[in-house]
Every structure is written in C-alpha cells, then in structure tokens.
Amino acid sequence: MASMFLALAAAVLALLFVHLISKYTLWKRKGIPTAKGFVPILGHFLPIVTFRKSISELYRKVYEETKNRSMIGLYNITAPVLLIREPQLVKTVMQTNFSNFHENGLKIQRDADPLLAKNPFFNYGEEWSVGRKRLTYAFSSMRLKILLETVKGVCKKLEDYVDKHLSSSNKYEVELKSLFAKYTGEVIANAGLGIEGFSFEDKPHPGSFYELGKVLFEPDLKHGILNAIIFFVPKVNDILKIPFVPTKVDKFIRHIVKENLEVRRNSTIPRNDFLQLMIDLEKSGEQVDEEELAAYALSFYLDGYETSSITLSFVGYQLATHPDVQEKLRNEITSTIAKHGGTLTFDALKDMTYMDQVISESQRLYPAVGIMTKRCTEEFELEGSDGLSCRVDPGTEIIVPIHGLHLDPKYWTDPEVFDPERFDHDRKNNIEKMTFIPFGEGPRMCVGMRMALLQMKACLATTVKRYKFELSSKTQLPLKVSPLYFLTAPVGGLWVHISKL
C-alpha cells in the first residue's frame, strides 16, 4: 500500500514537473528573452511576495535592465507576462490594434465586487461602452463648469482648515498626501453626491469620505497582501473571492445614493453635482437604475480620490523643493485670476498653462499609476524594431511600463531632473508619442482625466496663491516607493511646512 502511494506521489510530482517546465519555457520557445530574477513556482514575483519591491518598481527594474530589447518575457507565478519597451508597440497595443487587446489586465471577482464590476475600467463590450459614454457626458466642458462651482466651495473649506492650523503658529507641518486626500474626499462628497463629506474634521467622523478612503487605500501590510492577491494572483482570488471594496464601503455608497434619489426625485431644485447629472440622464429617457447609479458614484469616488491626491502631493513636494518653480506658478495664478476679473473661473484654470506643465512634469517623475496591464483577447503578432517577433496568445498579459518610459534617457534629457519647461508650448510637440501616458491612452484612456485635472488645478490655484510650501526634514530623502502599495506612495510620506504669504 505504501509503495503504491509513493508511486502515485512520484507520478503526480513528475506530471507537475513536466507542467512547470512547459510553463516556464514558453518565452524561450517563442524566441523572446526572459528577464533575470526567475524563481521556480514564484516566477519573477519573489520581490512582490516578500514585499521588497512594488509591482511598478519591479517592472521598471526589468525595463532598465533590458535596454536593447523591444520586449521581454516574465512569469507572474506561472502565468506568462510580456513587457513591451517601445513606444510603437505601446501604440499598437493601446490604440492601433485595440480590438486585440481591449481588456485591462487587472481582474476582479464580479460577485465579490458587484459595484466595482460596473466601473468602465473593469467591464467590456456593451456595458463598457454605455458606462464610458455616460461618464464622458458627465465630464464635458459644460458640465465641468457646473461642477467647478462646488469644487470652489471645497477649496474654501481647505483654506479654512489650513488657516485654523496656522492660527496658533506661523507654520503648519503636514503630510501632503493626508492633506490633499481630505480635499479630494470632500470634492467627491460635495461635487459627486451633493452631501457633506466631513473630511476636514479634526476627529474621525463616521461619515467622513477621508476616513472611507483610508479603509480602501491605506498602504499597509494588510492592504498590500490583499491587493496582491486581488490584482496580481487572480487565480487564487477565484477561490478566495476577496473584494477590493469592503462590504462596509459598498453598503455606505448604496445607502447614500438611495437616500439621495428619494429626496431628489421629489424635488424640483437642481444640484451642481455628479449625481444630479446622472439623474438628468434618467429624466432624458436613459435607463439608469439604482445599482448603476451606485456603481457610477463609486467610480467617481475611486477615480477622483486616490490618484488625484497622490498627484497633488507630489506636485506639492516638487514646489517645496523648487522655490523658483513655486514662485513662477504663483505669479501665473495671480495674474491669470486678475485677468479674469479676480475670480477663479473655468476659463481662468484653462489659461494656467504653466500649471499644466508643472503637473505633467510631476506626473512624469512620479506617476500615480506606474504600469498599465492589458490582456490579449485575439491572437496577434507583435514586431519590435530589434527584429524580435512574438505571436501573442489570447489571455496573455501585456505590461506597459509607464514609469520606465517616463524616465528613459532615450526619450528625455536628464530624466531624473524636475523641469516643467519640457512641457512648454514648443518643446512638448517634440515629445515622442506614447512615452508620456499618465492617464493611459487609446479608447480606454482615463475617462475622468478632465475632472481630475479640474479639481487638481483648482486646489493648486487656491493653495499656491495663498501659502508658501517648504520641505520638512520629516520627508525621507531620497524618496523610496513603498512596496506595500500598487500605486505610488513614498515611504514615510511627503512632509512640508505651510505658511501664509
């Protein structure tokens, strides 16, 4: 009996060994070079599993180590992953041949995350088309002008909050991500749902949209493990079914939407917020049910809260470390607002072109999202300029290394230097296409980009005009990206001293 068991175990191990050999020789058989750092069973994910590197840093390292290659093969545990290094390949995948790669690589469990599943980032086909069309409608110029009025109210709350902390001291020492997350959380509550967000309360409030964001995005070990399973080991999550959006948050969003709908359907007074725009769609004949409205509200929250506060925090850090840039931006803000009658208007924000340059250069150095993943849906042959050719099988994940492209000296002179002049009117036309893609590109480009820029520019116009930013010694230099987070978060945070001008 024992000998039969041993024989069976040996046979199973032999089959497993053959299976793994077949898996781990795929790129060799296809003639594609394999990245260094391979470990059996874990593939190239040992630094991720041991939390030594973030996913963005891992792929950036591979990008930098393979300078003479157009594409490089890796293994996510046992799944084959293809990292593409050339802008023309990025264009092929994200734009030219979108139909062959129309799915994003990140997957969620639809039954575990029913609201998130309706986010255009995670859905496909007709559901994606309808959702994207509705969100595009909400973020048109005409409707952004409406939303700006509410955003300006949040800017005043931010001012009052900072002034309160400056009332007893000449300087207010604060971690920028925390400060700007309060702002973006309140924008979502006020401009998204037309309710009070309690984000600027000194003590945690049960209805605080800032506290809600911490539940979703806190870069700690627990979130690091859960996010790694959800997004990067989807086969494991097929079994575990861990939701990205906790039940508490799901219920909170549903309750708020349901409560608001009951009030608004019986009211003739329109509101200047995102939810009102969705209700107007319903009134115009579109079929928008309560579940969809809750999903769109969650999308507005997820798209507007974290990446915008990350971007603002890095912009604030750059301004604190480059006082000449800060002063030039302040002069533009002051003169532009004066030109528009002393009021922060939609057109005034549009005219702040140096601010656009500062934001873009900060995003180049520290994009909130360091990689983008696409999935092949129909067999396609990718051809690099170095002669490499790969017939990509359906299901294969494609990595677009955003941070690697943003810092490549092949495309950027002195890429580690912060220089907003790269994006001035003349020089930005010489930037090679697909080497700067902080919002993605192609049909799946971030649908909330214009809203994100609106709230970021309004925030900067308000704070830079009124306050001076100076770097605090609490900021750990050189900056190191946290390995516990799938977005870009510096270890120790970005600390500054804020003072009145």
C-alpha positions as CSV (number, residue, x, y, z in Angstrom):
1,M,0.0,0.0,0.0
2,A,2.8,2.4,1.0
3,S,4.7,1.6,-2.3
4,M,1.5,2.4,-4.3
5,F,1.1,5.7,-2.5
6,L,4.8,6.6,-3.1
7,A,4.5,5.6,-6.8
8,L,1.3,7.7,-7.2
9,A,3.0,10.7,-5.4
10,A,6.1,10.3,-7.7
11,A,3.8,10.3,-10.8
12,V,2.0,13.4,-9.6
13,L,5.3,15.2,-8.9
14,A,6.6,14.1,-12.3
15,L,3.5,15.5,-14.1
16,L,3.8,18.7,-12.1
17,F,7.4,19.0,-13.0
18,V,6.6,18.5,-16.7
19,H,3.8,21.0,-16.5
20,L,6.1,23.6,-14.9
21,I,8.8,23.0,-17.5
22,S,6.2,23.6,-20.2
23,K,5.0,26.8,-18.5
24,Y,8.5,28.2,-17.8
25,T,9.9,27.6,-21.2
26,L,7.2,29.4,-23.1
27,W,9.2,32.6,-23.8
28,K,12.3,30.5,-24.8
29,R,10.2,28.5,-27.3
30,K,8.8,31.8,-28.7
31,G,12.3,33.3,-29.1
32,I,11.7,36.0,-26.5
33,P,14.4,36.8,-24.0
34,T,13.4,36.2,-20.3
35,A,14.0,38.7,-17.6
36,K,16.6,38.0,-14.8
37,G,15.4,37.0,-11.4
38,F,13.3,34.0,-12.2
39,V,12.5,31.6,-9.3
40,P,10.6,28.3,-9.7
41,I,7.0,28.4,-8.5
42,L,7.0,32.2,-8.0
43,G,8.3,33.2,-11.4
44,H,9.6,36.7,-11.2
45,F,7.3,37.7,-8.3
46,L,9.6,36.9,-5.4
47,P,10.2,40.7,-4.7
48,I,6.5,41.2,-4.7
49,V,5.6,38.3,-2.5
50,T,8.3,39.3,0.0
51,F,7.3,43.0,-0.2
52,R,10.8,44.1,-1.3
53,K,9.5,46.0,-4.4
54,S,6.3,47.4,-5.5
55,I,4.9,46.0,-8.8
56,S,5.7,49.3,-10.5
57,E,9.3,49.2,-9.3
58,L,9.7,45.5,-10.4
59,Y,8.7,46.2,-13.9
60,R,10.7,49.5,-14.0
61,K,13.8,47.5,-13.0
62,V,13.2,45.0,-15.8
63,Y,12.7,47.8,-18.2
64,E,16.0,49.4,-17.3
65,E,17.9,46.1,-17.4
66,T,16.8,45.3,-20.9
67,K,17.7,48.5,-22.8
68,N,18.5,46.8,-26.2
69,R,15.3,44.8,-26.3
70,S,11.9,45.7,-27.7
71,M,10.1,43.2,-25.5
72,I,10.9,40.9,-22.6
73,G,9.2,37.8,-21.1
74,L,8.4,37.3,-17.4
75,Y,6.3,34.9,-15.3
76,N,3.7,36.1,-12.8
77,I,3.9,33.0,-10.6
78,T,3.3,30.6,-13.6
79,A,1.4,32.9,-15.9
80,P,3.4,34.3,-18.9
81,V,3.7,38.1,-19.0
82,L,5.1,40.2,-21.8
83,L,6.6,43.6,-21.1
84,I,6.8,45.9,-24.1
85,R,9.5,48.6,-24.2
86,E,9.0,50.5,-27.4
87,P,6.5,53.4,-27.9
88,Q,5.4,51.9,-31.3
89,L,4.5,48.6,-29.5
90,V,2.6,50.6,-26.8
91,K,0.7,52.3,-29.6
92,T,-0.1,49.0,-31.2
93,V,-1.5,47.5,-28.0
94,M,-3.3,50.5,-26.6
95,Q,-4.6,52.2,-29.8
96,T,-3.9,50.9,-33.3
97,N,-4.9,47.3,-32.6
98,F,-7.1,48.0,-29.5
99,S,-9.6,45.3,-30.5
100,N,-6.9,42.6,-30.0
101,F,-6.0,44.0,-26.5
102,H,-9.2,45.6,-25.4
103,E,-9.3,44.1,-21.9
104,N,-7.4,45.6,-19.0
105,G,-5.1,43.0,-17.3
106,L,-6.4,43.7,-13.7
107,K,-9.3,41.5,-12.9
108,I,-11.8,41.5,-10.0
109,Q,-14.4,38.9,-8.8
110,R,-17.7,40.3,-10.1
111,D,-19.7,38.5,-7.5
112,A,-17.4,39.8,-4.7
113,D,-17.3,43.4,-6.1
114,P,-20.6,43.9,-7.9
115,L,-20.4,47.8,-7.9
116,L,-16.8,47.9,-8.9
117,A,-17.6,45.4,-11.8
118,K,-19.6,48.2,-13.4
119,N,-16.6,50.6,-13.4
120,P,-15.6,51.1,-17.1
121,F,-12.1,50.1,-16.1
122,F,-13.2,46.6,-15.3
123,N,-16.0,45.9,-17.8
124,Y,-16.2,45.2,-21.5
125,G,-18.4,45.2,-24.6
126,E,-21.8,47.0,-24.4
127,E,-21.6,47.5,-20.7
128,W,-18.2,49.3,-21.0
129,S,-19.5,51.4,-24.0
130,V,-22.6,52.6,-22.2
131,G,-20.8,53.3,-18.9
132,R,-18.0,55.2,-20.6
133,K,-20.5,57.2,-22.7
134,R,-22.4,58.3,-19.6
135,L,-19.2,59.3,-17.7
136,T,-17.9,61.2,-20.8
137,Y,-21.3,63.1,-20.8
138,A,-20.8,64.0,-17.1
139,F,-17.3,65.4,-17.7
140,S,-17.9,67.5,-20.8
141,S,-16.8,71.2,-20.6
142,M,-20.3,72.5,-20.0
143,R,-20.9,70.2,-17.1
144,L,-17.4,70.7,-15.6
145,K,-18.2,74.4,-15.4
146,I,-21.2,73.4,-13.2
147,L,-19.1,71.1,-11.1
148,L,-16.4,73.7,-10.6
149,E,-18.7,75.9,-8.5
150,T,-19.0,73.1,-6.0
151,V,-15.3,72.4,-6.2
152,K,-14.6,76.0,-5.3
153,G,-16.6,75.6,-2.2
154,V,-14.3,72.7,-1.2
155,C,-11.3,74.9,-1.9
156,K,-12.7,77.4,0.7
157,K,-13.0,74.5,3.2
158,L,-9.4,73.6,2.5
159,E,-8.4,77.2,3.1
160,D,-10.3,77.4,6.4
161,Y,-8.7,74.1,7.5
162,V,-5.2,75.3,6.9
163,D,-5.9,78.8,8.4
164,K,-7.2,77.1,11.5
165,H,-3.9,75.2,11.9
166,L,-1.9,78.4,11.2
167,S,-3.9,80.4,13.8
168,S,-1.6,79.3,16.7
169,S,1.7,79.0,14.7
170,N,3.5,80.7,11.8
171,K,4.0,77.3,10.1
172,Y,1.8,74.2,9.7
173,E,3.7,71.0,9.3
174,V,1.6,68.4,7.4
175,E,1.9,65.3,5.3
176,L,0.8,66.3,1.8
177,K,-1.0,63.1,0.8
178,S,-3.1,63.2,4.0
179,L,-4.0,66.9,3.4
180,F,-4.9,66.5,-0.2
181,A,-6.8,63.3,0.4
182,K,-9.1,65.3,2.7
183,Y,-9.6,67.7,-0.2
184,T,-10.3,65.1,-2.8
185,G,-12.5,63.2,-0.4
186,E,-14.6,66.3,0.2
187,V,-14.7,67.1,-3.6
188,I,-16.3,63.6,-4.1
189,A,-18.8,64.1,-1.4
190,N,-19.8,67.6,-2.4
191,A,-19.3,67.6,-6.2
192,G,-20.0,63.9,-6.6
193,L,-23.0,63.3,-4.4
194,G,-24.1,66.7,-3.1
195,I,-23.6,65.9,0.6
196,E,-21.3,66.9,3.4
197,G,-18.1,64.7,3.5
198,F,-16.8,65.6,7.0
199,S,-13.2,65.2,5.6
200,F,-11.8,68.3,7.4
201,E,-12.9,67.2,10.8
202,D,-10.1,67.1,13.4
203,K,-11.6,63.9,14.9
204,P,-12.6,60.9,12.8
205,H,-16.3,61.2,11.7
206,P,-18.3,58.1,10.9
207,G,-19.5,59.7,7.6
208,S,-16.0,61.1,6.6
209,F,-15.1,60.5,3.0
210,Y,-11.5,60.9,4.0
211,E,-11.8,58.0,6.6
212,L,-13.6,56.0,3.9
213,G,-10.6,56.4,1.6
214,K,-8.2,55.2,4.3
215,V,-10.2,52.0,4.5
216,L,-9.7,51.4,0.8
217,F,-6.2,52.7,0.2
218,E,-4.1,52.7,3.3
219,P,-0.7,51.5,2.2
220,D,0.0,48.9,5.0
221,L,0.9,45.2,5.1
222,K,-2.7,44.0,5.3
223,H,-3.8,46.0,2.2
224,G,-0.5,45.0,0.5
225,I,-1.3,41.3,0.9
226,L,-5.0,41.6,-0.1
227,N,-4.3,43.8,-3.2
228,A,-1.5,41.5,-4.3
229,I,-4.0,38.6,-4.3
230,I,-6.8,40.5,-5.8
231,F,-4.9,42.1,-8.7
232,F,-1.8,40.1,-9.3
233,V,-2.8,36.5,-8.4
234,P,-6.3,36.4,-9.8
235,K,-6.4,32.5,-9.9
236,V,-6.1,32.5,-6.1
237,N,-8.8,35.0,-5.8
238,D,-11.1,32.9,-8.0
239,I,-11.2,30.7,-4.9
240,L,-10.9,33.2,-2.0
241,K,-13.2,35.9,-3.6
242,I,-11.7,38.8,-1.7
243,P,-13.4,42.1,-2.6
244,F,-11.4,45.2,-3.2
245,V,-14.3,47.3,-1.9
246,P,-15.1,46.2,1.6
247,T,-18.7,45.4,2.4
248,K,-18.8,48.5,4.7
249,V,-17.9,50.8,1.9
250,D,-20.3,49.1,-0.6
251,K,-23.2,49.5,1.8
252,F,-22.2,53.1,2.6
253,I,-22.3,54.1,-1.1
254,R,-25.5,52.3,-1.8
255,H,-27.2,53.9,1.2
256,I,-26.1,57.4,0.2
257,V,-27.3,57.0,-3.4
258,K,-30.7,55.5,-2.3
259,E,-31.3,58.3,0.2
260,N,-30.3,61.0,-2.3
261,L,-32.5,59.6,-5.0
262,E,-35.6,59.6,-2.8
263,V,-35.0,63.3,-2.0
264,R,-34.2,64.4,-5.5
265,R,-36.9,62.6,-7.4
266,N,-39.4,64.6,-5.3
267,S,-37.5,67.9,-5.7
268,T,-37.5,70.4,-8.5
269,I,-34.4,72.1,-7.3
270,P,-31.4,71.0,-9.4
271,R,-28.0,70.4,-7.7
272,N,-24.5,71.2,-9.1
273,D,-23.0,67.7,-8.7
274,F,-22.3,64.5,-10.5
275,L,-25.2,62.5,-9.2
276,Q,-27.6,65.2,-10.5
277,L,-26.0,64.8,-14.0
278,M,-26.8,61.1,-13.8
279,I,-30.3,61.7,-12.7
280,D,-30.8,64.2,-15.5
281,L,-29.7,61.3,-17.9
282,E,-32.5,59.2,-16.4
283,K,-35.0,62.1,-16.9
284,S,-34.0,62.4,-20.5
285,G,-35.1,58.8,-21.2
286,E,-31.9,56.8,-20.4
287,Q,-32.5,53.7,-18.4
288,V,-30.2,54.2,-15.3
289,D,-31.2,52.0,-12.4
290,E,-30.2,52.5,-8.7
291,E,-27.5,49.8,-8.9
292,E,-25.9,51.6,-11.9
293,L,-26.1,55.0,-10.1
294,A,-24.4,53.5,-7.1
295,A,-21.7,52.0,-9.3
296,Y,-21.1,55.3,-11.1
297,A,-20.9,57.1,-7.7
298,L,-18.3,54.5,-6.6
299,S,-16.4,55.0,-9.9
300,F,-16.4,58.8,-9.2
301,Y,-15.0,58.1,-5.8
302,L,-12.3,55.6,-6.8
303,D,-11.2,57.6,-9.8
304,G,-11.2,61.0,-8.1
305,Y,-9.9,60.3,-4.6
306,E,-6.6,58.4,-4.6
307,T,-4.8,59.1,-7.8
308,S,-5.6,62.9,-7.7
309,S,-4.4,63.2,-4.0
310,I,-1.2,61.3,-4.9
311,T,-0.5,63.6,-7.9
312,L,-1.2,66.7,-5.8
313,S,1.1,65.5,-3.0
314,F,4.0,65.0,-5.5
315,V,3.3,68.4,-7.1
316,G,3.4,70.0,-3.6
317,Y,6.7,68.2,-2.9
318,Q,8.2,69.5,-6.1
319,L,7.1,73.0,-5.4
320,A,8.6,72.8,-1.9
321,T,11.9,71.6,-3.3
322,H,11.9,74.1,-6.2
323,P,11.0,77.5,-4.8
324,D,11.7,79.2,-8.2
325,V,9.1,77.0,-9.9
326,Q,6.7,77.7,-7.0
327,E,7.1,81.4,-7.4
328,K,6.7,81.3,-11.2
329,L,3.5,79.3,-10.7
330,R,2.2,81.7,-8.1
331,N,2.8,84.6,-10.4
332,E,0.8,82.9,-13.2
333,I,-2.1,82.1,-10.8
334,T,-2.2,85.7,-9.5
335,S,-2.0,87.3,-12.9
336,T,-4.5,84.9,-14.6
337,I,-7.1,85.3,-11.9
338,A,-6.7,89.1,-12.1
339,K,-7.2,88.9,-15.9
340,H,-10.5,87.0,-15.3
341,G,-12.0,89.7,-13.0
342,G,-10.4,88.4,-9.8
343,T,-12.5,85.2,-9.8
344,L,-11.3,81.6,-10.2
345,T,-13.3,80.6,-13.3
346,F,-13.2,77.6,-15.6
347,D,-11.6,79.7,-18.3
348,A,-9.0,81.0,-15.8
349,L,-8.0,77.5,-14.9
350,K,-7.7,76.7,-18.6
351,D,-5.4,79.6,-19.1
352,M,-3.0,78.4,-16.4
353,T,-0.7,76.7,-18.8
354,Y,2.4,76.7,-16.6
355,M,0.4,74.9,-14.0
356,D,-0.3,72.2,-16.7
357,Q,3.5,72.0,-17.2
358,V,4.2,71.6,-13.5
359,I,1.5,68.9,-13.1
360,S,2.7,67.0,-16.2
361,E,6.4,67.1,-15.2
362,S,5.5,65.8,-11.7
363,Q,3.4,63.0,-13.2
364,R,6.4,62.1,-15.5
365,L,8.7,61.7,-12.5
366,Y,6.2,60.1,-10.2
367,P,3.1,58.8,-12.0
368,A,0.4,57.7,-9.6
369,V,0.0,54.5,-11.7
370,G,3.4,53.2,-12.7
371,I,2.3,50.4,-15.0
372,M,-0.7,49.5,-17.1
373,T,-1.7,46.0,-17.9
374,K,-3.6,44.8,-21.0
375,R,-4.8,41.4,-21.9
376,C,-4.6,39.8,-25.4
377,T,-8.1,38.9,-26.5
378,E,-7.3,37.8,-30.0
379,E,-4.1,36.3,-31.3
380,F,-1.7,39.0,-32.6
381,E,1.9,39.2,-33.7
382,L,3.9,42.0,-32.2
383,E,7.1,43.0,-34.0
384,G,9.9,45.1,-32.4
385,S,12.4,47.3,-34.1
386,D,15.2,45.0,-33.0
387,G,13.9,42.1,-35.1
388,L,12.0,40.3,-32.2
389,S,8.6,39.0,-33.2
390,C,6.1,37.4,-30.8
391,R,2.8,35.8,-31.7
392,V,0.8,36.7,-28.6
393,D,-1.7,34.1,-27.4
394,P,-5.2,35.1,-26.1
395,G,-5.1,35.5,-22.3
396,T,-1.5,36.7,-22.2
397,E,-1.0,39.8,-20.1
398,I,0.9,42.7,-21.6
399,I,2.7,45.2,-19.4
400,V,3.0,48.8,-20.4
401,P,5.8,50.2,-18.2
402,I,4.7,53.8,-17.7
403,H,7.3,54.7,-15.2
404,G,10.1,53.2,-17.2
405,L,9.1,55.1,-20.3
406,H,8.7,58.3,-18.3
407,L,12.3,58.1,-17.1
408,D,14.1,56.7,-20.2
409,P,17.1,58.9,-21.2
410,K,16.4,57.8,-24.8
411,Y,13.3,60.0,-24.8
412,W,14.1,62.5,-22.0
413,T,17.2,64.7,-21.5
414,D,18.3,64.4,-17.8
415,P,15.2,62.4,-17.0
416,E,15.7,62.5,-13.2
417,V,15.6,66.3,-13.2
418,F,12.4,68.2,-12.5
419,D,11.9,70.6,-15.4
420,P,8.4,71.8,-16.2
421,E,9.8,73.6,-19.3
422,R,9.8,70.2,-21.1
423,F,6.1,70.6,-21.5
424,D,6.0,74.2,-22.7
425,H,4.2,75.0,-26.0
426,D,7.2,74.4,-28.2
427,R,9.1,71.5,-26.6
428,K,6.0,69.4,-25.8
429,N,5.4,68.9,-29.5
430,N,8.8,67.1,-29.7
431,I,7.9,64.6,-27.0
432,E,7.7,61.1,-28.7
433,K,4.2,59.7,-28.6
434,M,3.5,57.1,-26.0
435,T,6.4,58.0,-23.8
436,F,4.2,60.1,-21.6
437,I,1.0,58.4,-20.7
438,P,0.0,59.2,-17.0
439,F,-3.7,58.8,-17.9
440,G,-3.3,55.9,-20.3
441,E,-4.0,56.2,-24.0
442,G,-6.4,54.9,-26.7
443,P,-10.1,54.1,-26.2
444,R,-9.6,53.1,-22.6
445,M,-7.8,56.3,-21.7
446,C,-8.9,57.6,-18.2
447,V,-12.5,58.9,-18.6
448,G,-12.2,61.1,-15.5
449,M,-9.0,62.8,-16.7
450,R,-10.6,66.2,-17.2
451,M,-12.4,66.1,-13.9
452,A,-9.1,65.1,-12.2
453,L,-7.2,68.0,-13.7
454,L,-10.0,70.4,-12.8
455,Q,-10.0,69.6,-9.1
456,M,-6.2,69.5,-9.0
457,K,-5.8,72.8,-10.7
458,A,-8.5,74.5,-8.5
459,C,-6.7,73.1,-5.4
460,L,-3.3,74.4,-6.6
461,A,-4.7,77.8,-7.6
462,T,-6.1,78.2,-4.2
463,T,-3.2,77.0,-2.1
464,V,-0.2,78.3,-4.0
465,K,-1.7,81.8,-4.3
466,R,-2.2,82.0,-0.6
467,Y,0.5,79.8,1.0
468,K,4.2,79.0,0.8
469,F,5.4,75.4,0.8
470,E,8.8,74.4,2.3
471,L,10.1,70.9,2.6
472,S,10.1,69.4,6.1
473,S,13.0,67.3,7.4
474,K,10.4,64.5,8.1
475,T,10.4,63.7,4.4
476,Q,12.8,60.8,3.9
477,L,15.3,61.6,1.1
478,P,16.0,60.2,-1.4
479,L,12.3,59.2,-1.9
480,K,11.7,55.4,-1.9
481,V,8.4,53.9,-3.2
482,S,6.5,51.8,-0.7
483,P,6.5,48.1,-1.7
484,L,3.1,47.7,0.1
485,Y,1.1,49.5,-2.4
486,F,0.1,49.0,-6.0
487,L,0.0,52.8,-6.6
488,T,2.9,55.2,-6.0
489,A,3.4,56.0,-2.3
490,P,6.7,57.3,-0.8
491,V,7.9,55.6,2.4
492,G,7.4,58.0,5.3
493,G,5.2,60.3,3.3
494,L,5.8,63.8,1.8
495,W,6.1,66.4,4.7
496,V,6.1,70.2,4.2
497,H,5.8,73.3,6.3
498,I,3.0,75.6,5.1
499,S,3.0,79.3,5.9
500,K,0.9,82.3,4.9
501,L,2.4,84.7,2.3
